[in-house]
Amino acid sequence: MSNRRLRVLLTRLPPESHTMTAMRNAMSPEEYEAQARDGKPEEGRWSQMEQLLAGITDALHQIEYILVRANSDGKGPKVKRPDPMRRPGVGGPKKADKITNAQATTLFQLINGGAA
C-alpha cells in the first residue's frame, strides 16, 4: 500500500473511530490552540447534523440552568453555569491565572490611592 493510499484511508475515517480518537488525544495543547484558531468549522470532522445536535444540547443546558436559577430561592447551593459540549479540535476551557502576592499588593495600593 502506498503512503498516499494510507493517508487517504486515514483522513476518510469517521471521527468516532479509535484511530481518529487516538490521533486527537495525542495532540498537544498548542496544536489544539492552533486548530481552534486556524480551523475552518465548515471543514470540521463532525457532520452538520452533529454540530446542530451539539448546539441544541448546549441550548437545552442553558434553558435548564436559567429555569433552575429563576425558580430557586437563593438559599440552597448555587447552581453552576453549564459548560458547552466539547467539540473536536477545540481544547477544554482555559483556567484563569491566579493573582500573585506582588500583584495583589500593587492592586491594593492603587485602590487605596497609593503609588501609581
C-alpha angles and dihedrals in degrees: 000000000000124000090244092054091048091050091050092050093048095048091051095055116115114259092243093057119116091243095053091044091052091049091051092046091052093058118109121233089253090056090049090051092049091048092048092047099042099026123118110222092203088062094046126134094244119082120241089256092055091049091050092049090051089051091049091048091052091048092050091050090051092049091049090050093050092046093052092045093048093050100042122098093220094242098100129065115308113254115238118235108250120252117232117257110270114250130202114273096020120102124225123274117296117246116236116248114249119237115250124227091252091052091047091051092049091048091048090051092049093049093049095049096260128139113329 
